[in-house]
Amino acid sequence: MNLTPDVSANVDGWGISVPDLDSAVAAIAARASRSESFSVFTLNLDHVVKLRRDAAFRSAYRQATLITADGAPVAWLARQKGAHVSRATGADLVLPLVEEAARRQIPVYLFGSTGTVLAKAGRAFATHTNDLIDIAGTEAPPHGFDPTGPAADAAIARIAASGARIAFLALGAPKQEIFAARAQAQGVRCGFVCIGAALDFIAGAQVRAPKVMQDTGTEWLWRLATNPRRLAARYSQCAVLLADLAVVQPLRQRWSSTSLSRQ
């Protein structure tokens, strides 16, 4: 298996360097075993919306070591360009990666969410690995945490001092990606894996969509139904973006190509 990132497709100009979940787990574990400094981002439509308007987010994404296709639409868009890409979400990454970390004796760090969620997730990891997982530390940053401020640098120093080689970041986008890029820029010998709400799912603080909806790419419907006030505007923006990427841009490119061929 080739563990060297190789952009196999891009969506709105952002390269997907890892084609599937198994490749992502293998690549992350290999880098962590070598004590490398790296980051892992999971691209979805909401990220692409934010990337179009947030310079700091774009800067962080340009530094990412590994990028997976988190959303079903992103994976579909990549496949339309001929790439062999399947979903590898932050939520799907965590448990297989914890298993591999336990097998290889790679210490992990949990950063983000709440203290209650971190404690429950830690217990779930211990149960899942027969107490073989080495959790080097956990930390729930305060509300309003600034991923670019002094508190972030202090947290990065604590993660570095813990000896962790994989840090799961559950801050949500774009905070977790900006924090990961800052830690990587400081040369911390650890992999910073951005996982969104994954720890909340594992701890039972949030309920993830049924497996059939995950497999059919309709997980967004579940999330919208369970949290319409927070997600309606976000998903509307994502729908407009998807129409642009899937329909408008290809038509524009086809029209441009046809116009050039007639000249």
C-alpha positions as CSV (number, residue, x, y, z in Angstrom):
1,M,0.0,0.0,0.0
2,N,1.3,3.4,-1.0
3,L,1.3,5.6,2.1
4,T,2.7,8.7,0.3
5,P,0.0,11.4,-0.2
6,D,-0.9,11.5,-3.9
7,V,-3.7,13.9,-4.9
8,S,-6.1,11.6,-6.7
9,A,-8.8,14.1,-7.3
10,N,-9.8,17.7,-6.4
11,V,-13.0,19.3,-5.5
12,D,-13.2,23.0,-6.1
13,G,-9.4,23.0,-6.2
14,W,-8.9,21.1,-3.0
15,G,-7.0,17.8,-3.4
16,I,-8.1,14.6,-1.8
17,S,-4.9,12.7,-1.0
18,V,-6.4,9.6,0.7
19,P,-8.8,7.5,-1.3
20,D,-10.6,5.5,1.4
21,L,-10.9,4.7,5.1
22,D,-8.4,1.9,5.2
23,S,-5.8,3.9,3.5
24,A,-6.3,6.8,5.9
25,V,-5.9,4.6,9.0
26,A,-2.8,3.0,7.6
27,A,-1.2,6.3,6.6
28,I,-2.0,8.0,9.9
29,A,-0.7,5.0,11.9
30,A,2.5,4.8,9.9
31,R,3.3,8.5,10.3
32,A,2.5,8.4,14.0
33,S,4.8,5.4,14.5
34,R,7.6,7.5,13.0
35,S,6.7,10.4,15.3
36,E,6.1,12.7,12.4
37,S,4.4,16.1,12.6
38,F,1.3,16.0,10.4
39,S,-2.4,16.9,10.2
40,V,-5.5,15.1,8.8
41,F,-8.5,17.0,7.5
42,T,-11.8,15.5,6.2
43,L,-13.3,17.5,3.3
44,N,-17.1,18.0,3.1
45,L,-19.3,20.6,1.4
46,D,-19.6,22.7,4.5
47,H,-15.8,23.0,4.5
48,V,-15.8,24.0,0.8
49,V,-18.3,26.7,1.5
50,K,-16.1,28.0,4.4
51,L,-13.0,27.7,2.2
52,R,-14.4,30.0,-0.4
53,R,-14.7,32.8,2.2
54,D,-12.3,32.2,5.1
55,A,-8.6,33.0,4.4
56,A,-7.4,31.5,7.7
57,F,-9.2,28.2,6.9
58,R,-7.7,28.2,3.4
59,S,-4.2,28.7,4.9
60,A,-4.8,25.8,7.3
61,Y,-6.0,23.5,4.5
62,R,-2.9,24.3,2.3
63,Q,-0.8,22.8,5.2
64,A,-2.8,19.6,5.6
65,T,-0.8,16.4,5.2
66,L,-3.7,14.1,4.5
67,I,-7.2,15.0,3.2
68,T,-10.0,12.5,3.0
69,A,-13.5,12.8,1.4
70,D,-15.8,13.2,4.5
71,G,-19.0,14.0,2.7
72,A,-20.8,11.7,0.3
73,P,-21.2,14.6,-2.2
74,V,-17.5,15.3,-2.1
75,A,-16.7,11.6,-2.8
76,W,-19.2,11.6,-5.6
77,L,-17.8,14.7,-7.2
78,A,-14.3,13.2,-7.0
79,R,-15.6,10.0,-8.7
80,Q,-17.1,12.1,-11.5
81,K,-13.5,13.1,-12.3
82,G,-12.4,9.5,-12.6
83,A,-10.9,9.1,-9.1
84,H,-11.4,6.0,-7.0
85,V,-12.6,7.7,-3.8
86,S,-14.9,6.6,-1.1
87,R,-16.0,8.3,2.1
88,A,-13.6,8.5,5.1
89,T,-15.4,10.6,7.7
90,G,-13.9,11.9,10.9
91,A,-16.5,9.8,12.8
92,D,-15.6,6.7,10.9
93,L,-11.9,7.2,11.4
94,V,-11.8,7.2,15.2
95,L,-12.4,3.6,16.3
96,P,-10.3,1.9,13.6
97,L,-7.5,4.3,14.4
98,V,-7.8,3.7,18.1
99,E,-7.6,0.0,17.4
100,E,-4.5,0.5,15.3
101,A,-3.0,2.8,17.9
102,A,-3.5,0.3,20.6
103,R,-2.0,-2.5,18.5
104,R,1.1,-0.4,17.7
105,Q,1.3,1.1,21.3
106,I,0.8,4.7,19.9
107,P,-0.3,7.1,22.7
108,V,-3.3,9.3,21.8
109,Y,-4.7,12.6,23.1
110,L,-8.3,13.8,23.2
111,F,-8.8,17.5,22.7
112,G,-12.1,19.3,22.4
113,S,-15.8,18.8,23.2
114,T,-16.5,18.7,27.0
115,G,-15.0,17.0,30.0
116,T,-18.0,14.6,30.3
117,V,-17.7,13.6,26.7
118,L,-14.0,13.0,26.9
119,A,-14.3,10.8,30.0
120,K,-17.0,8.7,28.4
121,A,-15.1,8.4,25.1
122,G,-12.0,7.4,27.0
123,R,-13.8,4.7,28.7
124,A,-15.3,3.5,25.4
125,F,-11.8,3.4,23.9
126,A,-10.5,1.3,26.8
127,T,-13.4,-1.1,26.5
128,H,-13.0,-1.3,22.7
129,T,-9.3,-2.2,23.0
130,N,-9.4,-4.3,26.1
131,D,-7.6,-1.5,28.0
132,L,-4.7,-1.6,25.6
133,I,-5.1,2.0,24.4
134,D,-2.7,4.5,25.9
135,I,-4.5,7.8,26.5
136,A,-1.7,10.3,27.1
137,G,-4.1,13.1,28.1
138,T,-7.5,14.7,27.6
139,E,-8.5,18.4,27.6
140,A,-11.7,20.3,27.0
141,P,-10.9,23.9,26.1
142,P,-13.2,26.6,27.5
143,H,-16.0,28.2,25.5
144,G,-14.7,30.8,23.1
145,F,-11.4,29.0,22.7
146,D,-9.2,30.8,20.2
147,P,-7.1,28.4,18.1
148,T,-4.6,31.1,17.2
149,G,-4.1,32.7,20.7
150,P,-1.9,32.1,23.7
151,A,-4.3,29.5,25.1
152,A,-3.9,27.5,21.9
153,D,-0.1,27.7,22.2
154,A,-0.3,26.5,25.8
155,A,-2.5,23.6,24.8
156,I,-0.1,22.7,22.0
157,A,2.7,22.6,24.5
158,R,0.8,20.3,26.8
159,I,0.0,17.9,23.9
160,A,3.7,17.9,22.9
161,A,4.8,17.2,26.5
162,S,2.3,14.4,26.9
163,G,4.1,12.2,24.4
164,A,1.0,11.6,22.4
165,R,1.6,10.7,18.7
166,I,-2.1,11.1,17.6
167,A,-4.3,13.9,18.9
168,F,-8.0,13.7,18.1
169,L,-9.3,17.3,17.7
170,A,-13.1,17.7,18.3
171,L,-13.5,21.4,18.0
172,G,-15.5,21.7,14.8
173,A,-14.5,23.5,11.6
174,P,-12.7,25.8,11.1
175,K,-11.3,25.9,14.7
176,Q,-9.9,22.3,14.7
177,E,-8.1,22.7,11.3
178,I,-6.6,26.1,12.3
179,F,-5.4,24.7,15.6
180,A,-3.9,21.6,13.8
181,A,-2.1,23.8,11.3
182,R,-0.7,25.9,14.1
183,A,0.5,22.8,16.0
184,Q,2.1,21.4,12.9
185,A,3.8,24.7,12.1
186,Q,5.4,24.5,15.5
187,G,6.8,21.1,14.7
188,V,5.0,19.1,17.3
189,R,5.8,15.4,16.7
190,C,2.2,14.3,16.6
191,G,-0.6,13.8,14.1
192,F,-3.5,16.1,14.6
193,V,-6.7,14.4,13.3
194,C,-9.7,16.6,12.9
195,I,-12.9,14.6,13.8
196,G,-15.7,17.1,14.4
197,A,-18.5,15.5,16.5
198,A,-17.0,12.0,16.5
199,L,-16.4,11.9,20.3
200,D,-19.9,13.1,21.0
201,F,-21.2,10.2,18.9
202,I,-19.0,7.7,20.8
203,A,-20.0,9.1,24.2
204,G,-23.7,9.1,23.3
205,A,-24.0,12.9,23.6
206,Q,-25.3,13.0,20.0
207,V,-27.0,10.2,18.1
208,R,-25.5,9.5,14.6
209,A,-27.7,8.6,11.7
210,P,-28.6,5.0,11.2
211,K,-26.1,2.9,9.2
212,V,-28.3,2.7,6.2
213,M,-28.4,6.5,5.9
214,Q,-24.6,6.7,6.3
215,D,-24.2,4.1,3.5
216,T,-26.6,5.8,1.1
217,G,-25.2,9.3,1.6
218,T,-28.3,10.6,3.2
219,E,-26.9,11.2,6.7
220,W,-27.3,14.9,6.2
221,L,-31.1,14.4,6.2
222,W,-30.9,12.8,9.6
223,R,-28.8,15.7,10.9
224,L,-31.1,18.3,9.4
225,A,-34.2,16.6,10.9
226,T,-32.6,16.4,14.4
227,N,-31.2,19.9,14.4
228,P,-33.1,22.0,11.8
229,R,-32.5,25.4,13.4
230,R,-28.7,25.1,13.4
231,L,-28.3,23.3,10.1
232,A,-30.9,24.6,7.7
233,A,-29.0,27.7,6.6
234,R,-25.7,25.7,6.4
235,Y,-27.2,22.9,4.2
236,S,-28.9,25.5,2.0
237,Q,-25.5,26.9,1.2
238,C,-24.1,23.4,0.6
239,A,-27.0,22.7,-1.8
240,V,-26.2,25.8,-3.8
241,L,-22.5,24.9,-3.9
242,L,-23.2,21.3,-5.0
243,A,-25.4,22.6,-7.9
244,D,-22.5,24.9,-8.9
245,L,-19.9,22.2,-8.8
246,A,-22.0,19.4,-10.3
247,V,-23.9,21.3,-13.0
248,V,-23.0,25.0,-13.5
249,Q,-19.2,24.6,-13.7
250,P,-19.2,21.5,-16.0
251,L,-21.6,23.3,-18.3
252,R,-19.5,26.4,-18.3
253,Q,-16.3,24.4,-19.1
254,R,-18.1,22.5,-21.9
255,W,-19.3,25.8,-23.4
256,S,-15.8,27.3,-23.2
257,S,-14.3,24.2,-24.9
258,T,-16.9,24.3,-27.6
259,S,-16.3,28.0,-28.2
260,L,-12.6,27.5,-28.5
261,S,-13.0,24.6,-30.9
262,R,-15.1,26.9,-33.2
263,Q,-12.5,29.6,-33.3
